Amino acid sequence: MVAASTLVRAARKSLGLTQSALADRTDVDQASVSRFERGRDAEFSTVARLLGGAGHRLYSAPTRRDDAATIGGEIRGYLRVGDKHSALRAFIQLSDNLVAEHGLVRGVLGLAEPESTGDLAWDAALAALVDLRLSEDGLPTPSWVDDPKRILREPRTLDIDPADPIPGLSDVPAPFAKRGVLLWGDTLASV
């Protein structure tokens, strides 16, 4: 389940608002917005007001699985400490989460835009994965998956293991190839 702080931060950033601008729109002081975005608890009414100030509404879906924004944050944390293997496991877990759900719930898991992982290839891979799994269920994809900053100029791998062979474009799922991420299709198979 995505943390409310992640939802508010993603909603704010989707409009290009600063914390101060969101505070002005919602009658919540900027320091409180900042504390909340760092994970401090807030009442439902405050979360709804902050999301509303960014032009969003709060809905819930019956699932225990983490969404793309939450797992994107995990991947960012792993990459910061140089643990690409754990980042890949989290990425595969997101794939499993999306496959396990159907319809609206699957769509909800891909809806909130993950913050940048700090690595363009991983950012593009997250967009490609959400595109792939939502398209498999005939669901529309959120606009963030086609953001130009989630498309690599030069195709590359996720650089997990330098000894891994590099797949050709014909071996890469179409949404990954479209974004320049060279990832073997069987990488997404749950282990």
PEFENUR-V281835 format. One line per field, one symbol per residue. psi: psi as a letter, one per 20 degrees, with the letter a starting at -180 (. if undefined). A space follows every 10 residues. Layout:
BEGIN
psi = ???
END
This chain:
BEGIN
psi = ppqhhggggg gghhikqrhg ggghhikpqh hhgggghjjq qqqghggggg ghhjkrqpqq qnqjqqrhgg hhhggggghh jjmhghgggg ghhggggghh rqcggghhhi gppqrpiioh ghghhggggg gghhhhjkqq qqhhijphik pqhpqrajlg oiipqpqrhi jpqghgghjj onpphihipq .
END
